[in-house]
Amino acid sequence: MSDTGSPIPVEELQHIEQFLDGLWLERGLSERTLSAYRSDLEGYAHWLSVSGVGLLAAGRDRVLDFLAYKVQAGAKARTTARLLSSLRRFYRWQLREGRIKEDPTARVESPKLGRPLPAALNEQEVERLLAAPNVEDPVGLRDRAMLELLYATGLRVSELVSLGLGDVNVRQGVVRAIGKGDKERLVPLGEEALDWLARYVKAGRSALLAGKVSEFVFVTGRGGGLTRQAFWYRIKHYAQVAGIAKQLSPHTLRHSFATHLLNNGADLRVVQLLLGHTDLSTTQIYTHVASQRLKDLHATHHPRG
């Protein structure tokens, strides 16, 4: 069904404006929010007008048909969910006001939105990011060691900056992370990260402290630990140096750690333990990232891709 046709009847526009006025009085919503509701409802009223059906007379089938029409026209799940939310609020208000006897959206399920996939760098981008700091400088050496540890362990930035000297066991090659809910976990470091950590502790850390004493592994010239905000700015700086144009987040290397492990055959439950996720479902989002990687490889390299 096309949404072209006659203009929206005045009576239908009045229903919409009465609802918006009531909503404003009850909730004090901004004009921008009210405008979004108006746009959604007018679009629906215009679509209904083609078949001569009014807003208050439309039943559940009309709501479903409208949403199906929008999906076929290319609307994403998030857009469809927003449309249904607007219709649901409109009809609940009309029901409460006694203008309709049944809410046509009552038994209409919202589309599943899915969780957004986390941003991750590919392995070449990670290498460029890790190589960006100037390791001849104590600050650069510290930052290189921090980046290496993030990628080797999948720690959260907050866990990294709070590491104390007693949290790193060089002999066993593990780091003790204190995660959410003060839960502890041991994460292996790997030879590369251990090497950079040793170089930093031997040369960079002592140069930064200049005789001062600190319990933190990664320190500033004042002797204290870095804040996660300060290190996040450092990551963004090195991304620019490395020529990485992707939108990064403080968790980018954590996401890359998990994705690359799965891409190379790691078990999902092992990744769950390394990341410190309480629920496996939290880790499962990375299987979608890994699956997409497999699809991309197939499309690129298979003769029928």
C-alpha positions, 0 to 999 in steps of 0.5 A: 500500500502506498502512502501517497494519497489525499491529505490527512483529514482535519479531524485526524490532525485534531486527534494528534494535537489533542494527544500532544497537548495532553502529553505536554501537560502531563510530562512537560516534553520538549518541542523536539520530542513532541515533534517526533511524535507528531511526525510518526503519527501524521505518517501513520494517519496519512497511510491510513487515509489512503484506505479511508480509515481513521486513527481511532477506528484502526485495529491491530491488523492496521498497525501490523500492516503499517509496520510491515509496510515500513519494513518493506520500505527499508525501515530499520528495526530501531526505526520500527520500534520507535514508530510502534512506541509512538503509536502505543503511547497515542492509543494508550492515551486515547484508551484512558480518555475513553475515546477507544475501547481497545488498544490496537497496539496491546498485542503487538510485539516490539521488534528485537533491536539486538545489541550494537556490535563493539568496535574492534581494530583488525590485527594490522591496525592494532600493530600500528597503534601499539607502535605509535608511542615514542619509546625513547621517551619515558611517557611513550615507554609507559604508554607502549607498555599500557597498550601492550597490556590492554591488548594482551589481557583484555583488561578494562581501562579502569582495571589497567590504571588501578594496577598496583605493583603487587598485582603483577606476577612476572614469574608466573606471567599473570596479572591480577585484575579487580573487576566489577563487584570487586571480583578478582581474576588472573589473566596471562600477560604473554611474552610481548607484554611482559617484555614491554612491562619489564622495559618500562619498569626498568627505565620509564617508571623510575624516570617518571617518578624521579625518586618519588614512591608510588604503589601504582604500576603506571605513574605520572611525573607527579608520582600518582596513577593515571586516570582512565580519562587521561589514558583515554586521551592518550589512546586517541592521540596514538590512534591519530599518529597511527592513522586510524580513522575508526571511531574508538572507545576506551574499550576498543583494545578490549573488544579487539582482544576478545574478537581476535581470540575468537577469530583464532579459535579460542573457546567462548567460555575461556574468553568469558573468564579472561574478560571477567564477564559474570554471564556468558550471554555478555560474551556472546556478542563477540561471536557475532563479530567473529561470524561477520569476519568469517563472512567477510573472508568468504566473500573476499576469497571464495570464487562464489563469494 
